[in-house]
């Protein structure tokens, strides 16, 4: 996860290994470097996997409010664990909006140790017990 300052835009044919068709804007040079990095490290750019309206995708706003771009991304080598990636519409004094990912974590099941119960020998009669005293 990071502020890459990259605009990746729509994917080209060979880039469907790391992106899906839901990019925003047009690609810049840093965006191409991010795509190349994702291809080399076999990671997926998770922001592009989920459809969101354009007003729910931007993560950075220019100081004049003229430009809004998606420049913050979440990369993962296990895209199957992700359920959603969204930009939160929280109003606080910053030019960036937070990006939240919903992932599923599997709880590792640790089985309990099973102890075998020993078979009890036949109970002794009282007369047999008294014989040993």
MODELLER restraints for C-alpha pairs under 7 A, 6 or more apart:
rsr = mdl.restraints
at = mdl.atoms
rsr.add(forms.Gaussian(group=physical.xy_distance, feature=features.Distance(at['CA:1:A'], at['CA:73:A']), mean=5.72, stdev=0.5))
rsr.add(forms.Gaussian(group=physical.xy_distance, feature=features.Distance(at['CA:1:A'], at['CA:74:A']), mean=4.13, stdev=0.5))
rsr.add(forms.Gaussian(group=physical.xy_distance, feature=features.Distance(at['CA:1:A'], at['CA:75:A']), mean=5.97, stdev=0.5))
rsr.add(forms.Gaussian(group=physical.xy_distance, feature=features.Distance(at['CA:2:A'], at['CA:72:A']), mean=5.71, stdev=0.5))
rsr.add(forms.Gaussian(group=physical.xy_distance, feature=features.Distance(at['CA:2:A'], at['CA:73:A']), mean=5.79, stdev=0.5))
rsr.add(forms.Gaussian(group=physical.xy_distance, feature=features.Distance(at['CA:2:A'], at['CA:74:A']), mean=6.57, stdev=0.5))
rsr.add(forms.Gaussian(group=physical.xy_distance, feature=features.Distance(at['CA:3:A'], at['CA:71:A']), mean=6.39, stdev=0.5))
rsr.add(forms.Gaussian(group=physical.xy_distance, feature=features.Distance(at['CA:3:A'], at['CA:72:A']), mean=4.49, stdev=0.5))
rsr.add(forms.Gaussian(group=physical.xy_distance, feature=features.Distance(at['CA:3:A'], at['CA:73:A']), mean=6.74, stdev=0.5))
rsr.add(forms.Gaussian(group=physical.xy_distance, feature=features.Distance(at['CA:4:A'], at['CA:71:A']), mean=6.07, stdev=0.5))
rsr.add(forms.Gaussian(group=physical.xy_distance, feature=features.Distance(at['CA:4:A'], at['CA:72:A']), mean=5.81, stdev=0.5))
rsr.add(forms.Gaussian(group=physical.xy_distance, feature=features.Distance(at['CA:5:A'], at['CA:71:A']), mean=4.72, stdev=0.5))
rsr.add(forms.Gaussian(group=physical.xy_distance, feature=features.Distance(at['CA:5:A'], at['CA:72:A']), mean=6.66, stdev=0.5))
rsr.add(forms.Gaussian(group=physical.xy_distance, feature=features.Distance(at['CA:6:A'], at['CA:28:A']), mean=6.67, stdev=0.5))
rsr.add(forms.Gaussian(group=physical.xy_distance, feature=features.Distance(at['CA:6:A'], at['CA:30:A']), mean=4.93, stdev=0.5))
rsr.add(forms.Gaussian(group=physical.xy_distance, feature=features.Distance(at['CA:6:A'], at['CA:31:A']), mean=4.24, stdev=0.5))
rsr.add(forms.Gaussian(group=physical.xy_distance, feature=features.Distance(at['CA:6:A'], at['CA:34:A']), mean=6.99, stdev=0.5))
rsr.add(forms.Gaussian(group=physical.xy_distance, feature=features.Distance(at['CA:6:A'], at['CA:71:A']), mean=4.98, stdev=0.5))
rsr.add(forms.Gaussian(group=physical.xy_distance, feature=features.Distance(at['CA:7:A'], at['CA:25:A']), mean=6.76, stdev=0.5))
rsr.add(forms.Gaussian(group=physical.xy_distance, feature=features.Distance(at['CA:7:A'], at['CA:26:A']), mean=6.44, stdev=0.5))
rsr.add(forms.Gaussian(group=physical.xy_distance, feature=features.Distance(at['CA:7:A'], at['CA:27:A']), mean=4.94, stdev=0.5))
rsr.add(forms.Gaussian(group=physical.xy_distance, feature=features.Distance(at['CA:7:A'], at['CA:28:A']), mean=5.60, stdev=0.5))
rsr.add(forms.Gaussian(group=physical.xy_distance, feature=features.Distance(at['CA:7:A'], at['CA:31:A']), mean=4.79, stdev=0.5))
rsr.add(forms.Gaussian(group=physical.xy_distance, feature=features.Distance(at['CA:7:A'], at['CA:70:A']), mean=6.37, stdev=0.5))
rsr.add(forms.Gaussian(group=physical.xy_distance, feature=features.Distance(at['CA:7:A'], at['CA:71:A']), mean=5.58, stdev=0.5))
rsr.add(forms.Gaussian(group=physical.xy_distance, feature=features.Distance(at['CA:8:A'], at['CA:23:A']), mean=6.51, stdev=0.5))
rsr.add(forms.Gaussian(group=physical.xy_distance, feature=features.Distance(at['CA:8:A'], at['CA:26:A']), mean=6.52, stdev=0.5))
rsr.add(forms.Gaussian(group=physical.xy_distance, feature=features.Distance(at['CA:8:A'], at['CA:27:A']), mean=4.44, stdev=0.5))
rsr.add(forms.Gaussian(group=physical.xy_distance, feature=features.Distance(at['CA:8:A'], at['CA:28:A']), mean=6.76, stdev=0.5))
rsr.add(forms.Gaussian(group=physical.xy_distance, feature=features.Distance(at['CA:8:A'], at['CA:31:A']), mean=4.52, stdev=0.5))
rsr.add(forms.Gaussian(group=physical.xy_distance, feature=features.Distance(at['CA:8:A'], at['CA:32:A']), mean=6.69, stdev=0.5))
rsr.add(forms.Gaussian(group=physical.xy_distance, feature=features.Distance(at['CA:9:A'], at['CA:23:A']), mean=4.55, stdev=0.5))
rsr.add(forms.Gaussian(group=physical.xy_distance, feature=features.Distance(at['CA:9:A'], at['CA:24:A']), mean=4.76, stdev=0.5))
rsr.add(forms.Gaussian(group=physical.xy_distance, feature=features.Distance(at['CA:9:A'], at['CA:25:A']), mean=4.74, stdev=0.5))
rsr.add(forms.Gaussian(group=physical.xy_distance, feature=features.Distance(at['CA:9:A'], at['CA:26:A']), mean=4.48, stdev=0.5))
rsr.add(forms.Gaussian(group=physical.xy_distance, feature=features.Distance(at['CA:9:A'], at['CA:27:A']), mean=4.82, stdev=0.5))
rsr.add(forms.Gaussian(group=physical.xy_distance, feature=features.Distance(at['CA:10:A'], at['CA:21:A']), mean=5.92, stdev=0.5))
rsr.add(forms.Gaussian(group=physical.xy_distance, feature=features.Distance(at['CA:10:A'], at['CA:22:A']), mean=6.75, stdev=0.5))
rsr.add(forms.Gaussian(group=physical.xy_distance, feature=features.Distance(at['CA:10:A'], at['CA:23:A']), mean=4.84, stdev=0.5))
rsr.add(forms.Gaussian(group=physical.xy_distance, feature=features.Distance(at['CA:10:A'], at['CA:24:A']), mean=6.72, stdev=0.5))
rsr.add(forms.Gaussian(group=physical.xy_distance, feature=features.Distance(at['CA:11:A'], at['CA:19:A']), mean=6.34, stdev=0.5))
rsr.add(forms.Gaussian(group=physical.xy_distance, feature=features.Distance(at['CA:11:A'], at['CA:20:A']), mean=6.81, stdev=0.5))
rsr.add(forms.Gaussian(group=physical.xy_distance, feature=features.Distance(at['CA:11:A'], at['CA:21:A']), mean=6.17, stdev=0.5))
rsr.add(forms.Gaussian(group=physical.xy_distance, feature=features.Distance(at['CA:18:A'], at['CA:38:A']), mean=6.29, stdev=0.5))
rsr.add(forms.Gaussian(group=physical.xy_distance, feature=features.Distance(at['CA:18:A'], at['CA:39:A']), mean=6.38, stdev=0.5))
rsr.add(forms.Gaussian(group=physical.xy_distance, feature=features.Distance(at['CA:18:A'], at['CA:43:A']), mean=6.23, stdev=0.5))
rsr.add(forms.Gaussian(group=physical.xy_distance, feature=features.Distance(at['CA:18:A'], at['CA:44:A']), mean=4.22, stdev=0.5))
rsr.add(forms.Gaussian(group=physical.xy_distance, feature=features.Distance(at['CA:18:A'], at['CA:45:A']), mean=5.82, stdev=0.5))
rsr.add(forms.Gaussian(group=physical.xy_distance, feature=features.Distance(at['CA:19:A'], at['CA:44:A']), mean=6.15, stdev=0.5))
rsr.add(forms.Gaussian(group=physical.xy_distance, feature=features.Distance(at['CA:19:A'], at['CA:45:A']), mean=5.56, stdev=0.5))
rsr.add(forms.Gaussian(group=physical.xy_distance, feature=features.Distance(at['CA:19:A'], at['CA:48:A']), mean=5.74, stdev=0.5))
rsr.add(forms.Gaussian(group=physical.xy_distance, feature=features.Distance(at['CA:19:A'], at['CA:49:A']), mean=6.81, stdev=0.5))
rsr.add(forms.Gaussian(group=physical.xy_distance, feature=features.Distance(at['CA:20:A'], at['CA:48:A']), mean=5.11, stdev=0.5))
rsr.add(forms.Gaussian(group=physical.xy_distance, feature=features.Distance(at['CA:20:A'], at['CA:49:A']), mean=5.09, stdev=0.5))
rsr.add(forms.Gaussian(group=physical.xy_distance, feature=features.Distance(at['CA:21:A'], at['CA:48:A']), mean=6.43, stdev=0.5))
rsr.add(forms.Gaussian(group=physical.xy_distance, feature=features.Distance(at['CA:22:A'], at['CA:48:A']), mean=4.66, stdev=0.5))
rsr.add(forms.Gaussian(group=physical.xy_distance, feature=features.Distance(at['CA:22:A'], at['CA:49:A']), mean=6.36, stdev=0.5))
rsr.add(forms.Gaussian(group=physical.xy_distance, feature=features.Distance(at['CA:22:A'], at['CA:50:A']), mean=6.56, stdev=0.5))
rsr.add(forms.Gaussian(group=physical.xy_distance, feature=features.Distance(at['CA:22:A'], at['CA:51:A']), mean=5.77, stdev=0.5))
rsr.add(forms.Gaussian(group=physical.xy_distance, feature=features.Distance(at['CA:23:A'], at['CA:48:A']), mean=5.18, stdev=0.5))
rsr.add(forms.Gaussian(group=physical.xy_distance, feature=features.Distance(at['CA:24:A'], at['CA:70:A']), mean=6.54, stdev=0.5))
rsr.add(forms.Gaussian(group=physical.xy_distance, feature=features.Distance(at['CA:38:A'], at['CA:44:A']), mean=6.34, stdev=0.5))
rsr.add(forms.Gaussian(group=physical.xy_distance, feature=features.Distance(at['CA:42:A'], at['CA:77:A']), mean=6.36, stdev=0.5))
rsr.add(forms.Gaussian(group=physical.xy_distance, feature=features.Distance(at['CA:43:A'], at['CA:75:A']), mean=5.98, stdev=0.5))
rsr.add(forms.Gaussian(group=physical.xy_distance, feature=features.Distance(at['CA:43:A'], at['CA:76:A']), mean=5.10, stdev=0.5))
rsr.add(forms.Gaussian(group=physical.xy_distance, feature=features.Distance(at['CA:43:A'], at['CA:77:A']), mean=4.31, stdev=0.5))
rsr.add(forms.Gaussian(group=physical.xy_distance, feature=features.Distance(at['CA:44:A'], at['CA:75:A']), mean=5.39, stdev=0.5))
rsr.add(forms.Gaussian(group=physical.xy_distance, feature=features.Distance(at['CA:44:A'], at['CA:76:A']), mean=5.31, stdev=0.5))
rsr.add(forms.Gaussian(group=physical.xy_distance, feature=features.Distance(at['CA:44:A'], at['CA:77:A']), mean=6.10, stdev=0.5))
rsr.add(forms.Gaussian(group=physical.xy_distance, feature=features.Distance(at['CA:44:A'], at['CA:79:A']), mean=6.53, stdev=0.5))
rsr.add(forms.Gaussian(group=physical.xy_distance, feature=features.Distance(at['CA:45:A'], at['CA:73:A']), mean=6.71, stdev=0.5))
rsr.add(forms.Gaussian(group=physical.xy_distance, feature=features.Distance(at['CA:45:A'], at['CA:74:A']), mean=5.98, stdev=0.5))
rsr.add(forms.Gaussian(group=physical.xy_distance, feature=features.Distance(at['CA:45:A'], at['CA:75:A']), mean=4.64, stdev=0.5))
rsr.add(forms.Gaussian(group=physical.xy_distance, feature=features.Distance(at['CA:45:A'], at['CA:76:A']), mean=6.78, stdev=0.5))
rsr.add(forms.Gaussian(group=physical.xy_distance, feature=features.Distance(at['CA:46:A'], at['CA:74:A']), mean=5.57, stdev=0.5))
rsr.add(forms.Gaussian(group=physical.xy_distance, feature=features.Distance(at['CA:46:A'], at['CA:75:A']), mean=5.77, stdev=0.5))
rsr.add(forms.Gaussian(group=physical.xy_distance, feature=features.Distance(at['CA:46:A'], at['CA:76:A']), mean=6.90, stdev=0.5))
rsr.add(forms.Gaussian(group=physical.xy_distance, feature=features.Distance(at['CA:46:A'], at['CA:85:A']), mean=6.83, stdev=0.5))
rsr.add(forms.Gaussian(group=physical.xy_distance, feature=features.Distance(at['CA:47:A'], at['CA:73:A']), mean=6.06, stdev=0.5))
rsr.add(forms.Gaussian(group=physical.xy_distance, feature=features.Distance(at['CA:47:A'], at['CA:74:A']), mean=6.37, stdev=0.5))
rsr.add(forms.Gaussian(group=physical.xy_distance, feature=features.Distance(at['CA:47:A'], at['CA:85:A']), mean=5.84, stdev=0.5))
rsr.add(forms.Gaussian(group=physical.xy_distance, feature=features.Distance(at['CA:50:A'], at['CA:84:A']), mean=6.75, stdev=0.5))
rsr.add(forms.Gaussian(group=physical.xy_distance, feature=features.Distance(at['CA:50:A'], at['CA:85:A']), mean=6.88, stdev=0.5))
rsr.add(forms.Gaussian(group=physical.xy_distance, feature=features.Distance(at['CA:56:A'], at['CA:87:A']), mean=6.23, stdev=0.5))
rsr.add(forms.Gaussian(group=physical.xy_distance, feature=features.Distance(at['CA:57:A'], at['CA:70:A']), mean=6.23, stdev=0.5))
rsr.add(forms.Gaussian(group=physical.xy_distance, feature=features.Distance(at['CA:57:A'], at['CA:87:A']), mean=6.04, stdev=0.5))
rsr.add(forms.Gaussian(group=physical.xy_distance, feature=features.Distance(at['CA:58:A'], at['CA:68:A']), mean=5.80, stdev=0.5))
rsr.add(forms.Gaussian(group=physical.xy_distance, feature=features.Distance(at['CA:58:A'], at['CA:69:A']), mean=4.90, stdev=0.5))
rsr.add(forms.Gaussian(group=physical.xy_distance, feature=features.Distance(at['CA:58:A'], at['CA:70:A']), mean=4.34, stdev=0.5))
rsr.add(forms.Gaussian(group=physical.xy_distance, feature=features.Distance(at['CA:59:A'], at['CA:69:A']), mean=6.12, stdev=0.5))
rsr.add(forms.Gaussian(group=physical.xy_distance, feature=features.Distance(at['CA:59:A'], at['CA:70:A']), mean=4.85, stdev=0.5))
rsr.add(forms.Gaussian(group=physical.xy_distance, feature=features.Distance(at['CA:59:A'], at['CA:71:A']), mean=6.16, stdev=0.5))
rsr.add(forms.Gaussian(group=physical.xy_distance, feature=features.Distance(at['CA:59:A'], at['CA:72:A']), mean=6.12, stdev=0.5))
rsr.add(forms.Gaussian(group=physical.xy_distance, feature=features.Distance(at['CA:59:A'], at['CA:87:A']), mean=6.73, stdev=0.5))
rsr.add(forms.Gaussian(group=physical.xy_distance, feature=features.Distance(at['CA:59:A'], at['CA:96:A']), mean=5.38, stdev=0.5))
rsr.add(forms.Gaussian(group=physical.xy_distance, feature=features.Distance(at['CA:59:A'], at['CA:97:A']), mean=4.90, stdev=0.5))
rsr.add(forms.Gaussian(group=physical.xy_distance, feature=features.Distance(at['CA:60:A'], at['CA:68:A']), mean=5.68, stdev=0.5))
rsr.add(forms.Gaussian(group=physical.xy_distance, feature=features.Distance(at['CA:60:A'], at['CA:69:A']), mean=5.39, stdev=0.5))
rsr.add(forms.Gaussian(group=physical.xy_distance, feature=features.Distance(at['CA:60:A'], at['CA:70:A']), mean=6.26, stdev=0.5))
rsr.add(forms.Gaussian(group=physical.xy_distance, feature=features.Distance(at['CA:60:A'], at['CA:71:A']), mean=6.60, stdev=0.5))
rsr.add(forms.Gaussian(group=physical.xy_distance, feature=features.Distance(at['CA:60:A'], at['CA:95:A']), mean=5.59, stdev=0.5))
rsr.add(forms.Gaussian(group=physical.xy_distance, feature=features.Distance(at['CA:60:A'], at['CA:96:A']), mean=4.47, stdev=0.5))
rsr.add(forms.Gaussian(group=physical.xy_distance, feature=features.Distance(at['CA:60:A'], at['CA:97:A']), mean=6.42, stdev=0.5))
rsr.add(forms.Gaussian(group=physical.xy_distance, feature=features.Distance(at['CA:61:A'], at['CA:67:A']), mean=5.89, stdev=0.5))
rsr.add(forms.Gaussian(group=physical.xy_distance, feature=features.Distance(at['CA:61:A'], at['CA:68:A']), mean=4.54, stdev=0.5))
rsr.add(forms.Gaussian(group=physical.xy_distance, feature=features.Distance(at['CA:61:A'], at['CA:69:A']), mean=6.63, stdev=0.5))
rsr.add(forms.Gaussian(group=physical.xy_distance, feature=features.Distance(at['CA:61:A'], at['CA:95:A']), mean=5.23, stdev=0.5))
rsr.add(forms.Gaussian(group=physical.xy_distance, feature=features.Distance(at['CA:61:A'], at['CA:96:A']), mean=6.52, stdev=0.5))
rsr.add(forms.Gaussian(group=physical.xy_distance, feature=features.Distance(at['CA:62:A'], at['CA:68:A']), mean=6.41, stdev=0.5))
rsr.add(forms.Gaussian(group=physical.xy_distance, feature=features.Distance(at['CA:62:A'], at['CA:95:A']), mean=6.84, stdev=0.5))
rsr.add(forms.Gaussian(group=physical.xy_distance, feature=features.Distance(at['CA:81:A'], at['CA:103:A']), mean=5.36, stdev=0.5))
rsr.add(forms.Gaussian(group=physical.xy_distance, feature=features.Distance(at['CA:81:A'], at['CA:104:A']), mean=5.35, stdev=0.5))
rsr.add(forms.Gaussian(group=physical.xy_distance, feature=features.Distance(at['CA:82:A'], at['CA:102:A']), mean=5.88, stdev=0.5))
rsr.add(forms.Gaussian(group=physical.xy_distance, feature=features.Distance(at['CA:82:A'], at['CA:103:A']), mean=4.31, stdev=0.5))
rsr.add(forms.Gaussian(group=physical.xy_distance, feature=features.Distance(at['CA:82:A'], at['CA:104:A']), mean=6.48, stdev=0.5))
rsr.add(forms.Gaussian(group=physical.xy_distance, feature=features.Distance(at['CA:83:A'], at['CA:102:A']), mean=5.39, stdev=0.5))
rsr.add(forms.Gaussian(group=physical.xy_distance, feature=features.Distance(at['CA:83:A'], at['CA:103:A']), mean=5.57, stdev=0.5))
rsr.add(forms.Gaussian(group=physical.xy_distance, feature=features.Distance(at['CA:84:A'], at['CA:101:A']), mean=5.69, stdev=0.5))
rsr.add(forms.Gaussian(group=physical.xy_distance, feature=features.Distance(at['CA:84:A'], at['CA:102:A']), mean=5.08, stdev=0.5))
rsr.add(forms.Gaussian(group=physical.xy_distance, feature=features.Distance(at['CA:85:A'], at['CA:100:A']), mean=5.67, stdev=0.5))
rsr.add(forms.Gaussian(group=physical.xy_distance, feature=features.Distance(at['CA:85:A'], at['CA:101:A']), mean=4.31, stdev=0.5))
rsr.add(forms.Gaussian(group=physical.xy_distance, feature=features.Distance(at['CA:85:A'], at['CA:102:A']), mean=6.31, stdev=0.5))
rsr.add(forms.Gaussian(group=physical.xy_distance, feature=features.Distance(at['CA:86:A'], at['CA:99:A']), mean=5.76, stdev=0.5))
rsr.add(forms.Gaussian(group=physical.xy_distance, feature=features.Distance(at['CA:86:A'], at['CA:100:A']), mean=5.35, stdev=0.5))
rsr.add(forms.Gaussian(group=physical.xy_distance, feature=features.Distance(at['CA:86:A'], at['CA:101:A']), mean=6.44, stdev=0.5))
rsr.add(forms.Gaussian(group=physical.xy_distance, feature=features.Distance(at['CA:87:A'], at['CA:97:A']), mean=6.58, stdev=0.5))
rsr.add(forms.Gaussian(group=physical.xy_distance, feature=features.Distance(at['CA:87:A'], at['CA:98:A']), mean=5.88, stdev=0.5))
rsr.add(forms.Gaussian(group=physical.xy_distance, feature=features.Distance(at['CA:87:A'], at['CA:99:A']), mean=4.48, stdev=0.5))
rsr.add(forms.Gaussian(group=physical.xy_distance, feature=features.Distance(at['CA:87:A'], at['CA:100:A']), mean=6.17, stdev=0.5))
rsr.add(forms.Gaussian(group=physical.xy_distance, feature=features.Distance(at['CA:88:A'], at['CA:97:A']), mean=6.33, stdev=0.5))
rsr.add(forms.Gaussian(group=physical.xy_distance, feature=features.Distance(at['CA:88:A'], at['CA:98:A']), mean=5.62, stdev=0.5))
rsr.add(forms.Gaussian(group=physical.xy_distance, feature=features.Distance(at['CA:88:A'], at['CA:99:A']), mean=6.14, stdev=0.5))
rsr.add(forms.Gaussian(group=physical.xy_distance, feature=features.Distance(at['CA:88:A'], at['CA:100:A']), mean=6.95, stdev=0.5))
rsr.add(forms.Gaussian(group=physical.xy_distance, feature=features.Distance(at['CA:89:A'], at['CA:97:A']), mean=6.82, stdev=0.5))
rsr.add(forms.Gaussian(group=physical.xy_distance, feature=features.Distance(at['CA:90:A'], at['CA:97:A']), mean=6.92, stdev=0.5))
